[in-house]
Amino acid sequence: MNTAQGIFQVGRWYNPDSGTEILHQDIIKRCALSNVVLVGEQHDRSSHHRLQLHIAAGILSHRSDVVMGFEMFPKRSNPVLEDWVSGKLDEAEFLEKVNWDKVWGFAPELYMPLFRFCREFRIRMIGLNCPRALVTKVGKLGWKAVDVSERDGLTPAKPATFEYRKALFGLGPGIGPMATASGPDDPKLDRFVNAQQVWDRSFACRIAEELDQQHPPLVIGIIGSGHLRYKHGTPFQLDDLGCTETMVLLPDDKGDLVSPGIADAIFRLDPPPEHEVKATEKYIEKVRNREKSKKDTTGLSEKAR
């Protein structure tokens, strides 16, 4: 059976608009001609991180001026990231100094191959995130209530489209405001959307800062897929900041992401191992139980995205 019949083979890239296959080397060449390449992930999927490493290595074979930005780290971690890349820290020191268990918390072995890759090739690493307190405050009070000194250098997010609100509302029942909101345009969803957009804008602002120079590098962003799908989140904010040459690549280990407009390309992966599936289910249930117990919430934590 072929792609026209809806069967997408593992180990292949696909154009989500047409369903046609794209050669790996062609994807890498296109990436190398872009200013920004955003590569999605489900945070606890090891295969997603291996794919990110393959993509980064491929791009590096065409471009030497590569910077890698990571959702996992806030901007304040940049001095530690610099020390790691330069070889001043061993792995244990690195994870301790970036406060890994608090700023991210997923198993470090999922990400260490990417971090070692940057170190071995002396690729500059930057943090794309912002303080969680800022996300919480914006979610509760709105952007205008936050003093300029507390904004961590960010500019206000371009308001979310209805389609983005619809996507966020569809994350699932029982999680945060989705448990009580009647639909995507329900004001009860505003705080959750506002909080989500702080992350979107933070990632975009950090990337835009890197591009604001006479000879800008190519920035590879390692970011959760929820911020990238259909280019509603971070790509939407990048476009608002004038960064228009952006590619979005997404991993697909379920065979359900080949949908028009979802990304520039989709890579089909094997289904995840059973232990990863069970760990994800357990984590989602934990998040839902925590959110149900709260009387006041702005939405999912960083780890649940």
LINSUL-V282011 format. One record per pair of residues at least 4 apart in sequence whose ideal C-beta (glycine too) atoms are under 6 Angstrom apart, sorted by the first residue. I is the first residue (numbers start at 1). J is the second residue. D is the distance in whole Angstrom. If there is no record, write none. Layout:
BEGIN
i & j & d
I & J & D
I & J & D
END
This chain:
BEGIN
i & j & d
1 & 5 & 5
1 & 7 & 4
3 & 19 & 5
8 & 14 & 6
8 & 255 & 6
8 & 258 & 6
8 & 268 & 5
10 & 268 & 5
10 & 270 & 5
12 & 21 & 5
12 & 268 & 6
13 & 22 & 4
13 & 27 & 5
13 & 265 & 5
13 & 267 & 5
14 & 21 & 6
14 & 258 & 5
14 & 266 & 5
15 & 20 & 5
15 & 22 & 6
16 & 258 & 5
16 & 259 & 6
16 & 262 & 5
16 & 263 & 6
16 & 266 & 5
17 & 260 & 5
19 & 258 & 6
22 & 26 & 6
22 & 27 & 6
22 & 265 & 6
27 & 265 & 6
28 & 58 & 4
31 & 37 & 5
31 & 59 & 5
31 & 247 & 6
32 & 59 & 6
32 & 62 & 4
32 & 63 & 5
34 & 245 & 5
34 & 247 & 5
35 & 211 & 6
35 & 245 & 4
36 & 207 & 6
36 & 219 & 5
36 & 243 & 6
36 & 246 & 4
37 & 220 & 5
37 & 247 & 5
38 & 221 & 4
38 & 223 & 6
38 & 228 & 5
38 & 248 & 5
39 & 52 & 5
39 & 55 & 6
39 & 249 & 5
40 & 225 & 3
40 & 228 & 5
40 & 250 & 4
41 & 48 & 4
42 & 48 & 6
43 & 106 & 5
44 & 106 & 6
44 & 280 & 6
45 & 272 & 6
46 & 110 & 6
47 & 269 & 5
48 & 251 & 5
49 & 110 & 5
51 & 251 & 5
51 & 267 & 6
52 & 222 & 6
53 & 113 & 6
53 & 114 & 6
53 & 117 & 6
56 & 220 & 6
59 & 63 & 6
60 & 66 & 6
63 & 218 & 5
65 & 217 & 4
66 & 123 & 6
66 & 218 & 5
67 & 124 & 5
67 & 210 & 6
67 & 217 & 5
67 & 219 & 5
68 & 118 & 6
68 & 123 & 6
68 & 125 & 5
68 & 220 & 5
69 & 126 & 5
69 & 128 & 5
69 & 206 & 6
69 & 207 & 6
69 & 219 & 6
69 & 221 & 5
70 & 222 & 5
71 & 128 & 5
71 & 129 & 6
71 & 223 & 5
72 & 104 & 5
73 & 77 & 4
73 & 127 & 3
74 & 127 & 5
74 & 129 & 4
74 & 130 & 6
75 & 127 & 5
77 & 81 & 6
77 & 98 & 5
77 & 127 & 4
78 & 126 & 6
78 & 127 & 6
80 & 97 & 5
80 & 98 & 5
81 & 125 & 4
83 & 88 & 4
83 & 89 & 5
84 & 89 & 5
84 & 94 & 5
85 & 118 & 6
85 & 119 & 5
85 & 125 & 6
89 & 93 & 4
89 & 94 & 4
93 & 97 & 6
95 & 100 & 4
95 & 108 & 6
99 & 103 & 5
100 & 104 & 6
100 & 108 & 6
101 & 105 & 6
105 & 303 & 5
106 & 110 & 6
108 & 112 & 6
111 & 115 & 6
112 & 116 & 6
116 & 120 & 6
118 & 123 & 4
118 & 125 & 5
128 & 203 & 4
128 & 206 & 4
129 & 202 & 6
130 & 134 & 5
130 & 152 & 5
130 & 202 & 4
131 & 152 & 6
134 & 152 & 6
135 & 195 & 5
135 & 198 & 5
136 & 298 & 6
137 & 141 & 6
137 & 146 & 6
138 & 143 & 5
138 & 194 & 5
138 & 198 & 5
139 & 191 & 5
139 & 194 & 5
139 & 195 & 3
139 & 298 & 3
140 & 298 & 6
141 & 145 & 4
143 & 156 & 5
146 & 150 & 5
146 & 151 & 6
154 & 201 & 6
154 & 202 & 6
154 & 205 & 5
157 & 197 & 4
157 & 201 & 4
158 & 240 & 4
160 & 164 & 4
160 & 165 & 5
160 & 193 & 5
160 & 197 & 6
164 & 232 & 4
165 & 184 & 4
165 & 193 & 6
166 & 184 & 4
168 & 193 & 6
169 & 178 & 6
169 & 184 & 4
171 & 175 & 6
174 & 179 & 5
174 & 288 & 5
175 & 288 & 6
175 & 291 & 6
176 & 192 & 6
176 & 291 & 5
176 & 297 & 5
176 & 299 & 5
177 & 181 & 5
177 & 188 & 5
177 & 189 & 5
177 & 192 & 5
180 & 188 & 6
181 & 186 & 4
181 & 188 & 4
181 & 189 & 5
182 & 186 & 5
189 & 193 & 6
191 & 298 & 5
192 & 299 & 4
195 & 298 & 4
195 & 299 & 5
197 & 201 & 6
200 & 227 & 6
200 & 233 & 4
200 & 234 & 5
200 & 237 & 5
201 & 205 & 6
201 & 237 & 5
203 & 223 & 6
203 & 234 & 5
204 & 234 & 5
204 & 237 & 4
204 & 238 & 5
204 & 241 & 6
207 & 219 & 5
208 & 241 & 4
208 & 243 & 6
210 & 219 & 5
211 & 216 & 4
211 & 243 & 6
223 & 227 & 5
224 & 305 & 5
225 & 229 & 6
225 & 250 & 5
226 & 305 & 5
227 & 233 & 4
227 & 234 & 5
228 & 248 & 5
229 & 262 & 5
230 & 261 & 5
230 & 262 & 5
231 & 235 & 4
231 & 236 & 6
232 & 236 & 5
235 & 246 & 5
235 & 248 & 6
238 & 243 & 4
238 & 246 & 6
239 & 244 & 6
247 & 264 & 5
248 & 263 & 4
248 & 264 & 5
249 & 265 & 5
250 & 257 & 6
250 & 263 & 4
250 & 266 & 5
251 & 267 & 5
251 & 269 & 5
252 & 257 & 4
252 & 266 & 5
252 & 268 & 5
253 & 269 & 4
253 & 271 & 6
253 & 272 & 5
257 & 262 & 6
257 & 266 & 5
258 & 266 & 6
272 & 276 & 4
272 & 277 & 6
287 & 304 & 5
291 & 297 & 6
300 & 304 & 4
300 & 305 & 6
END
